[in-house]
Amino acid sequence: MAKKSVESQNVSKRKSGILVHPTSFPGPFGIGDLGPSAYAFIDFLAESGQTLWQVLPLGPTGYGDSPYQSFSSFAGQPLLVSPELLARMGLLHAEDLEPKPWDPVRIDFGPVIIYKTQLLKKAFENFEKTYKEQSGLAGEFEAFWLDQKDWLEDYALFMAVKGVHGGVMWTQWAEEIAFPTKETREKWLKKLAREVRYYSFVQFIFFRQWFSLKAYAEEKGIEIVGDIPIFTAFDSADVWANKELFYLDEEGYPTVVAGVPPDYFSETGQLWGNPLYNWQIHKETGYQWWVKRIAFTLKMVDYLRIDHFRGFEAYYAIPYGAKNAVTGEWRKGPYKDLFYALQKSLGDDLPIIAEDLGVITPEVIELRDAFALPGMKILQFGFDNTDENPFLPHQFVPHSVCYTGTHDNDTTLGWYSKASKESREKVRQYMNTDGKEIAWDFIRACYGSVSEMAVVPLQDIMGLDSRARMNTPGTTSNNWQWRYTPDMLRASLAKRLLDISILYGRTDRKKLF
């Protein structure tokens, strides 16, 4: 009996799902959002027997439109607010929603930002005009402001001040607000009261729509896997409002920045440019900022992937102003101290996925395993060299997450078409396939693996080539733009994914039938 119980428990842990960012959803507004198409995608997940939906970071994007370069670690992306749901609330009117000739499969961020900002400002104006009439919604907004003021005021003021300074970085603002005292901060809050209220309102709407969608996902048995970068953007409310937590000089500029050293893939390394944490100060505060960040994000999602996990063990510090990453040095991170602080606040079982890719040392593995955090297994990495390759399924451990690829990889079809002759032959031999449906071969291998979680980018389920790639690391253009059209989310794909999920014990038959 005991044996059956254990087996049943192991089966129940097996989950699977789809990676797609909400910006990729179809819709008439130039970019995906949290409206009807998001709910349709949740339905697709349920119909296909999936229980996981993985997203990219959900914050407001800055430089390069990257979700990994955000103006805030707490705020939501205004571009994800659904105009259709605003119309249902009476905050927009039918004439505001007239369709425009947007590209249905690519996001043109510049015009989209202008367009959606106009809609959000109209919604805010309509809200202000009908404030007294909408006592219920107005009360919700005021309650939201009071509950979230700890981060919301910083963000809203940051964005408001940024706006009146023409969008330049905070180090170029008037000194009295770039380095505010309590008095000058209050002065600018009064000076820009309407702008601060507008940015706060947009956040209220974003979180209202997000938590409504999350509740719908929960009804359908879907858990959400979130994502955060380990580092923050320099031009962010986080850095501006918490300068003491980062290595900055007297003028506010970083003294050292993040990146990774030269390796097989790059002779000069990677220069990311994010300011680095002063971990000693974080330690002295009991890692309070990090605890708040993780706790806040875990209210939005069920699991949390942390990008560049190895940076908690040791991080690569590059002198500010360096042209490349050659001159950096490794420095020790907070290691286990931070995670002890997280456990103290959030409980022993941290629902965190460690992005443990790249050059990983035994110390990083020890840190990951000490807190029972699952690592990532990327199938595309398994075929350059099949000798003891940790990314081949027969090398996996159960406590891991298997991906065919991630947002940083080419689609599986794109990868396979560009792979060497030797790698393609290894794939065909390993998977016993002719390669004609290579994306589904990878999906089958991923779902059939011992990994407790299996996650597949939607592009692979649709069998798309490199034109659907989400991001190419090291480049600053043509990224984060992919979208699909409604007809691409076919019932036949849901049925095929359901069959594989049942076959490999990743969905509960009893709940389905």
C-alpha positions as CSV (number, residue, x, y, z in Angstrom):
1,M,0.0,0.0,0.0
2,A,2.8,2.4,0.9
3,K,4.4,1.8,-2.5
4,K,1.2,2.8,-4.3
5,S,0.8,5.9,-2.2
6,V,4.3,7.0,-3.2
7,E,3.7,6.3,-6.9
8,S,0.5,8.2,-6.8
9,Q,2.2,11.1,-5.1
10,N,4.9,11.2,-7.8
11,V,2.4,11.1,-10.6
12,S,0.4,14.0,-9.0
13,K,3.5,16.2,-9.1
14,R,3.9,15.9,-12.8
15,K,2.7,19.1,-14.5
16,S,3.0,20.7,-17.8
17,G,2.2,23.9,-19.5
18,I,2.9,26.6,-22.0
19,L,5.2,29.6,-22.1
20,V,3.8,32.7,-23.7
21,H,3.8,36.3,-22.7
22,P,0.5,38.2,-22.7
23,T,1.9,40.7,-25.2
24,S,1.8,37.8,-27.7
25,F,-2.0,37.4,-27.4
26,P,-4.1,38.4,-30.5
27,G,-6.3,41.5,-30.4
28,P,-7.1,44.7,-32.2
29,F,-4.9,47.1,-30.3
30,G,-1.4,46.3,-31.7
31,I,-0.3,44.3,-28.7
32,G,-1.7,41.4,-26.6
33,D,-3.3,42.3,-23.3
34,L,-5.4,40.9,-20.3
35,G,-8.7,41.0,-22.2
36,P,-10.8,38.4,-24.1
37,S,-7.8,36.7,-25.8
38,A,-6.1,36.1,-22.5
39,Y,-9.3,34.3,-21.2
40,A,-9.4,32.3,-24.5
41,F,-5.8,31.2,-23.9
42,I,-6.7,30.0,-20.4
43,D,-9.5,28.0,-22.0
44,F,-7.0,26.5,-24.5
45,L,-4.8,25.5,-21.6
46,A,-7.6,23.7,-19.8
47,E,-8.8,22.0,-23.0
48,S,-5.3,20.7,-23.7
49,G,-4.9,19.3,-20.1
50,Q,-2.3,21.8,-19.1
51,T,-2.0,23.1,-15.6
52,L,0.8,25.7,-16.0
53,W,1.1,29.0,-17.8
54,Q,4.5,30.7,-17.8
55,V,4.9,34.4,-18.5
56,L,7.8,36.8,-18.7
57,P,8.3,39.6,-16.2
58,L,5.1,41.7,-16.0
59,G,6.6,45.1,-15.3
60,P,6.5,48.4,-17.3
61,T,9.2,48.1,-19.9
62,G,12.0,50.7,-20.5
63,Y,15.0,50.5,-22.8
64,G,14.6,48.2,-25.7
65,D,11.0,47.2,-24.7
66,S,12.6,44.3,-22.8
67,P,10.5,42.9,-19.9
68,Y,13.8,42.3,-18.2
69,Q,14.5,46.1,-18.1
70,S,11.6,47.5,-16.1
71,F,10.9,50.9,-14.5
72,S,9.8,49.1,-11.4
73,S,10.1,45.6,-9.8
74,F,6.6,46.0,-8.4
75,A,4.5,47.9,-11.0
76,G,2.5,46.2,-13.8
77,Q,2.9,46.8,-17.5
78,P,0.4,49.5,-18.6
79,L,0.5,48.2,-22.2
80,L,-1.2,45.0,-20.9
81,V,-4.3,46.8,-19.8
82,S,-7.3,45.8,-21.9
83,P,-9.2,48.6,-23.6
84,E,-12.2,46.2,-24.1
85,L,-12.4,45.6,-20.3
86,L,-12.1,49.3,-19.7
87,A,-15.1,49.8,-22.1
88,R,-17.1,47.2,-20.1
89,M,-16.4,49.3,-17.0
90,G,-17.8,52.4,-18.7
91,L,-14.4,54.1,-18.7
92,L,-14.0,54.0,-22.5
93,H,-16.6,54.3,-25.2
94,A,-17.2,52.4,-28.5
95,E,-15.8,55.2,-30.6
96,D,-12.5,54.9,-28.6
97,L,-12.1,51.3,-29.7
98,E,-12.2,51.8,-33.5
99,P,-9.8,49.3,-35.1
100,K,-6.5,50.4,-36.6
101,P,-4.4,48.6,-39.2
102,W,-1.9,47.0,-36.8
103,D,0.4,44.2,-37.9
104,P,-1.4,41.1,-36.4
105,V,1.9,39.1,-35.8
106,R,4.4,41.8,-34.9
107,I,4.3,44.5,-32.2
108,D,5.5,48.0,-33.3
109,F,6.2,49.3,-29.8
110,G,6.6,53.0,-30.6
111,P,3.1,53.7,-32.1
112,V,1.5,51.2,-29.8
113,I,2.8,53.0,-26.7
114,I,1.5,56.3,-28.0
115,Y,-1.9,54.8,-28.9
116,K,-2.5,52.9,-25.7
117,T,-1.3,55.8,-23.5
118,Q,-3.9,57.9,-25.2
119,L,-6.6,55.3,-24.3
120,L,-5.4,55.0,-20.7
121,K,-5.5,58.8,-20.3
122,K,-9.1,58.9,-21.7
123,A,-10.1,56.2,-19.3
124,F,-8.5,58.2,-16.4
125,E,-10.3,61.4,-17.4
126,N,-13.6,59.5,-17.6
127,F,-13.0,58.0,-14.2
128,E,-12.2,61.5,-12.7
129,K,-15.3,63.0,-14.3
130,T,-17.6,60.3,-12.9
131,Y,-15.7,59.8,-9.6
132,K,-18.7,60.6,-7.4
133,E,-21.0,58.4,-9.4
134,Q,-18.6,55.4,-9.4
135,S,-18.4,55.3,-5.6
136,G,-17.7,51.5,-5.6
137,L,-14.8,51.8,-8.1
138,A,-13.6,55.0,-6.5
139,G,-13.5,53.2,-3.1
140,E,-11.6,50.3,-4.7
141,F,-9.0,52.8,-6.1
142,E,-8.5,54.6,-2.8
143,A,-8.1,51.3,-0.9
144,F,-5.6,50.1,-3.5
145,W,-3.6,53.3,-3.1
146,L,-3.5,53.0,0.7
147,D,-2.6,49.3,0.6
148,Q,0.1,49.6,-2.0
149,K,1.5,53.0,-1.1
150,D,4.8,51.6,0.0
151,W,5.9,51.0,-3.6
152,L,3.2,52.8,-5.6
153,E,4.0,56.3,-4.5
154,D,7.7,55.8,-5.5
155,Y,6.7,54.4,-8.9
156,A,4.0,57.0,-9.6
157,L,6.2,59.9,-8.6
158,F,9.1,58.5,-10.5
159,M,7.1,58.2,-13.7
160,A,5.5,61.6,-13.2
161,V,8.8,63.4,-12.7
162,K,10.3,61.4,-15.6
163,G,7.5,62.7,-17.8
164,V,8.0,66.4,-17.0
165,H,11.8,65.9,-17.7
166,G,11.1,64.6,-21.2
167,G,11.7,61.0,-20.3
168,V,15.5,61.3,-19.5
169,M,17.2,59.2,-16.8
170,W,16.7,60.2,-13.2
171,T,20.4,61.2,-12.9
172,Q,19.6,64.1,-15.4
173,W,16.6,65.5,-13.4
174,A,16.7,68.6,-11.3
175,E,18.9,67.8,-8.3
176,E,16.3,68.5,-5.7
177,I,14.1,65.6,-7.0
178,A,16.9,63.4,-8.3
179,F,18.2,63.3,-4.7
180,P,15.1,64.4,-2.8
181,T,14.8,65.2,0.8
182,K,11.5,64.6,2.6
183,E,10.5,68.2,2.0
184,T,11.4,68.3,-1.7
185,R,9.7,65.0,-2.3
186,E,6.5,66.3,-0.8
187,K,6.8,69.5,-2.9
188,W,7.0,67.4,-6.1
189,L,4.1,65.1,-5.0
190,K,1.9,68.2,-4.7
191,K,3.3,69.8,-7.9
192,L,2.6,66.7,-9.9
193,A,-0.5,65.4,-7.9
194,R,-2.6,64.8,-11.0
195,E,0.1,63.0,-12.9
196,V,0.9,60.8,-9.8
197,R,-2.8,60.0,-9.5
198,Y,-2.9,59.0,-13.2
199,Y,0.0,56.6,-12.9
200,S,-1.5,55.2,-9.7
201,F,-4.9,54.7,-11.5
202,V,-3.3,52.8,-14.3
203,Q,-1.7,50.5,-11.8
204,F,-5.0,50.0,-10.1
205,I,-6.6,49.0,-13.4
206,F,-3.7,46.7,-14.3
207,F,-3.8,44.8,-11.0
208,R,-7.6,44.7,-11.1
209,Q,-7.5,43.0,-14.5
210,W,-4.6,40.8,-13.6
211,F,-6.2,39.3,-10.5
212,S,-9.5,38.8,-12.3
213,L,-7.6,36.8,-15.0
214,K,-5.7,34.9,-12.3
215,A,-8.9,34.0,-10.5
216,Y,-10.3,32.6,-13.8
217,A,-7.1,30.6,-14.3
218,E,-7.5,29.1,-10.8
219,E,-11.1,28.1,-11.6
220,K,-9.7,26.2,-14.6
221,G,-7.0,24.5,-12.6
222,I,-4.2,26.6,-14.1
223,E,-1.2,27.8,-12.0
224,I,0.9,30.7,-13.2
225,V,4.7,30.7,-13.4
226,G,6.1,34.2,-13.1
227,D,9.5,35.5,-13.9
228,I,11.8,38.2,-12.5
229,P,15.3,39.2,-13.4
230,I,17.8,39.1,-10.5
231,F,18.9,42.7,-11.3
232,T,17.0,45.9,-11.7
233,A,17.2,48.5,-14.4
234,F,19.3,51.5,-13.5
235,D,16.6,53.9,-14.7
236,S,14.0,52.6,-12.4
237,A,12.0,53.7,-9.3
238,D,13.8,50.9,-7.4
239,V,17.2,52.5,-7.8
240,W,16.0,56.1,-7.6
241,A,14.1,55.5,-4.3
242,N,16.6,53.1,-2.8
243,K,20.0,54.4,-3.7
244,E,21.6,53.0,-0.6
245,L,20.9,49.4,-1.7
246,F,23.1,49.7,-4.8
247,Y,26.8,50.6,-5.6
248,L,26.4,54.2,-6.8
249,D,28.7,57.2,-6.7
250,E,27.8,60.7,-5.4
251,E,26.2,61.7,-8.7
252,G,24.0,58.6,-8.7
253,Y,25.8,56.6,-11.4
254,P,26.9,53.0,-10.8
255,T,30.4,52.3,-9.8
256,V,30.1,48.7,-11.0
257,V,27.6,47.0,-13.3
258,A,26.4,43.5,-14.1
259,G,27.4,41.1,-16.9
260,V,29.2,37.8,-17.5
261,P,32.8,37.2,-18.4
262,P,34.2,36.1,-21.8
263,D,33.4,32.5,-22.6
264,Y,33.1,30.1,-25.5
265,F,30.2,32.2,-27.0
266,S,31.7,35.6,-26.6
267,E,35.4,36.7,-26.5
268,T,34.5,40.0,-24.7
269,G,31.7,38.6,-22.4
270,Q,28.3,40.2,-22.0
271,L,27.9,43.8,-20.6
272,W,24.4,44.1,-19.2
273,G,24.9,47.4,-17.5
274,N,22.5,46.9,-14.5
275,P,23.7,48.4,-11.2
276,L,24.8,45.9,-8.6
277,Y,23.4,45.4,-5.2
278,N,25.3,46.4,-2.1
279,W,24.6,43.1,-0.4
280,Q,26.1,44.2,2.9
281,I,23.4,46.9,3.3
282,H,20.7,44.4,2.2
283,K,22.0,42.1,5.0
284,E,21.9,44.8,7.6
285,T,18.2,45.4,6.7
286,G,17.3,41.8,6.9
287,Y,17.0,41.7,3.1
288,Q,13.7,43.6,3.6
289,W,13.6,44.9,0.0
290,W,14.1,41.4,-1.5
291,V,11.5,39.8,0.9
292,K,9.0,42.4,-0.2
293,R,9.8,41.9,-3.8
294,I,9.4,38.1,-3.7
295,A,6.3,38.2,-1.5
296,F,4.6,40.8,-3.7
297,T,5.3,38.8,-6.9
298,L,4.1,35.5,-5.3
299,K,0.7,37.2,-4.8
300,M,0.5,37.6,-8.5
301,V,1.8,34.1,-9.5
302,D,2.0,30.6,-8.1
303,Y,5.7,29.9,-9.0
304,L,8.5,32.3,-9.6
305,R,11.5,31.8,-12.0
306,I,14.5,33.9,-11.0
307,D,16.7,34.8,-13.9
308,H,20.5,34.5,-13.4
309,F,20.2,32.5,-10.2
310,R,23.9,32.0,-10.0
311,G,24.3,35.7,-9.1
312,F,23.1,34.9,-5.6
313,E,26.2,32.8,-5.1
314,A,28.7,35.1,-6.9
315,Y,28.2,37.9,-9.4
316,Y,30.4,39.4,-12.0
317,A,31.2,43.1,-11.4
318,I,32.4,45.3,-14.3
319,P,33.7,48.8,-13.8
320,Y,31.1,51.4,-14.9
321,G,32.1,52.9,-18.2
322,A,33.9,49.8,-19.5
323,K,33.3,49.0,-23.2
324,N,33.0,45.3,-22.6
325,A,33.1,42.6,-19.8
326,V,36.7,41.7,-20.0
327,T,37.9,43.7,-17.0
328,G,35.3,42.4,-14.5
329,E,35.8,40.4,-11.4
330,W,33.8,37.8,-9.5
331,R,32.4,38.9,-6.1
332,K,30.5,36.8,-3.5
333,G,26.8,37.2,-3.3
334,P,24.5,36.8,-0.3
335,Y,24.4,33.0,-0.8
336,K,22.2,31.2,1.7
337,D,21.6,34.3,3.9
338,L,19.0,35.7,1.5
339,F,17.1,32.5,1.2
340,Y,17.0,32.0,5.0
341,A,15.4,35.5,5.2
342,L,12.9,34.5,2.5
343,Q,12.0,31.2,4.3
344,K,11.6,33.1,7.6
345,S,9.0,35.3,5.9
346,L,7.4,33.1,3.3
347,G,7.8,29.6,4.7
348,D,10.3,26.7,4.1
349,D,8.9,25.6,0.8
350,L,9.8,28.4,-1.6
351,P,8.0,28.1,-4.9
352,I,11.0,29.3,-6.8
353,I,12.5,28.0,-10.0
354,A,16.3,28.6,-10.3
355,E,17.5,29.6,-13.8
356,D,20.7,27.7,-13.4
357,L,22.0,27.9,-17.0
358,G,25.4,28.9,-18.2
359,V,28.6,28.1,-16.3
360,I,27.4,26.8,-13.0
361,T,29.8,26.0,-10.1
362,P,29.4,23.4,-7.4
363,E,28.6,26.3,-5.0
364,V,25.6,27.3,-7.1
365,I,24.3,23.7,-7.2
366,E,24.7,23.5,-3.4
367,L,22.7,26.7,-3.0
368,R,20.0,25.5,-5.3
369,D,19.7,22.1,-3.7
370,A,19.9,23.4,-0.1
371,F,16.5,25.1,-0.6
372,A,15.1,22.3,-2.8
373,L,14.7,24.6,-5.8
374,P,14.2,23.0,-9.2
375,G,16.6,23.8,-11.9
376,M,16.0,24.1,-15.6
377,K,16.7,21.6,-18.4
378,I,16.7,22.9,-22.0
379,L,16.4,20.2,-24.6
380,Q,18.0,22.3,-27.3
381,F,21.2,22.3,-25.3
382,G,21.4,18.5,-25.3
383,F,22.8,17.8,-28.8
384,D,26.0,19.7,-29.3
385,N,27.7,17.0,-27.3
386,T,25.8,13.9,-26.2
387,D,28.6,12.6,-23.9
388,E,27.3,13.0,-20.3
389,N,25.3,16.0,-21.4
390,P,23.0,17.2,-18.5
391,F,20.4,18.5,-20.9
392,L,19.5,15.0,-22.3
393,P,16.4,13.5,-20.7
394,H,18.2,10.3,-19.4
395,Q,20.4,12.6,-17.3
396,F,17.5,14.5,-15.7
397,V,16.5,14.4,-12.1
398,P,12.8,14.6,-11.1
399,H,13.0,17.9,-9.3
400,S,13.6,20.0,-12.4
401,V,11.7,21.8,-15.1
402,C,12.1,20.6,-18.7
403,Y,11.8,23.1,-21.6
404,T,12.1,22.5,-25.3
405,G,13.5,26.1,-25.3
406,T,13.0,29.4,-23.6
407,H,12.3,33.0,-24.7
408,D,16.0,33.4,-25.3
409,N,16.3,30.4,-27.6
410,D,15.3,30.1,-31.2
411,T,12.1,28.1,-31.8
412,T,12.8,24.3,-32.0
413,L,12.1,24.2,-35.7
414,G,14.4,27.3,-36.2
415,W,17.1,25.7,-34.1
416,Y,16.9,22.4,-35.9
417,S,17.1,23.9,-39.3
418,K,20.3,25.8,-38.4
419,A,21.9,23.0,-36.3
420,S,25.0,21.2,-37.6
421,K,24.6,18.0,-39.6
422,E,26.1,16.1,-36.7
423,S,23.7,17.6,-34.2
424,R,20.6,16.9,-36.4
425,E,21.8,13.3,-36.7
426,K,22.2,13.0,-32.9
427,V,18.6,14.3,-32.5
428,R,17.2,11.8,-35.0
429,Q,19.1,9.0,-33.4
430,Y,18.3,9.9,-29.8
431,M,14.6,10.5,-30.4
432,N,14.2,7.8,-33.1
433,T,12.6,10.2,-35.5
434,D,12.9,11.4,-39.1
435,G,12.8,15.0,-38.0
436,K,9.8,15.9,-40.1
437,E,7.9,17.1,-36.9
438,I,10.8,18.0,-34.9
439,A,9.0,20.4,-32.6
440,W,6.6,17.7,-31.5
441,D,9.4,15.2,-31.1
442,F,10.9,17.7,-28.6
443,I,7.6,18.1,-26.9
444,R,7.1,14.4,-26.5
445,A,10.7,14.0,-25.1
446,C,10.1,16.9,-22.7
447,Y,6.7,15.5,-21.5
448,G,8.1,12.0,-21.3
449,S,11.0,13.0,-19.1
450,V,11.2,12.5,-15.4
451,S,11.1,16.3,-14.8
452,E,8.2,17.1,-12.5
453,M,7.4,20.2,-14.7
454,A,7.5,20.4,-18.4
455,V,7.0,23.8,-20.2
456,V,6.9,24.4,-23.9
457,P,6.9,27.8,-25.7
458,L,3.7,28.2,-27.6
459,Q,5.7,28.7,-30.8
460,D,6.9,25.1,-30.6
461,I,3.3,23.8,-30.2
462,M,2.4,25.7,-33.3
463,G,5.5,24.4,-35.1
464,L,6.8,27.8,-36.0
465,D,10.2,28.7,-37.4
466,S,12.7,31.4,-36.5
467,R,10.4,34.2,-37.6
468,A,8.5,33.6,-34.4
469,R,11.5,33.9,-32.1
470,M,10.9,36.1,-29.1
471,N,14.4,37.3,-28.2
472,T,18.0,37.0,-29.4
473,P,20.3,37.7,-26.5
474,G,23.0,40.3,-27.2
475,T,20.8,42.2,-29.7
476,T,18.7,45.3,-29.1
477,S,16.3,45.3,-32.0
478,N,13.4,43.1,-33.4
479,N,12.9,41.4,-30.0
480,W,9.8,40.9,-27.9
481,Q,7.5,41.5,-30.9
482,W,6.0,38.1,-31.8
483,R,2.2,37.7,-31.7
484,Y,-0.1,35.0,-32.9
485,T,-3.5,35.3,-34.6
486,P,-6.7,33.7,-33.2
487,D,-6.8,31.0,-35.9
488,M,-3.4,29.7,-34.9
489,L,-4.7,28.5,-31.5
490,R,-6.4,25.4,-33.0
491,A,-8.6,22.8,-31.3
492,S,-6.5,20.1,-33.0
493,L,-3.4,21.4,-31.2
494,A,-5.2,21.2,-27.9
495,K,-6.3,17.6,-28.6
496,R,-2.8,16.6,-29.6
497,L,-1.3,18.2,-26.4
498,L,-3.9,16.6,-24.3
499,D,-3.2,13.2,-25.7
500,I,0.6,13.5,-24.9
501,S,-0.2,14.9,-21.4
502,I,-2.4,11.9,-20.6
503,L,0.1,9.5,-22.1
504,Y,2.9,10.8,-19.9
505,G,0.9,11.3,-16.7
506,R,0.9,15.1,-16.7
507,T,-2.8,15.6,-16.4
508,D,-5.4,14.1,-14.1
509,R,-7.8,11.9,-16.1
510,K,-10.4,12.1,-13.3
511,K,-10.6,15.8,-13.5
512,L,-10.9,15.7,-17.3
513,F,-13.5,12.9,-17.7
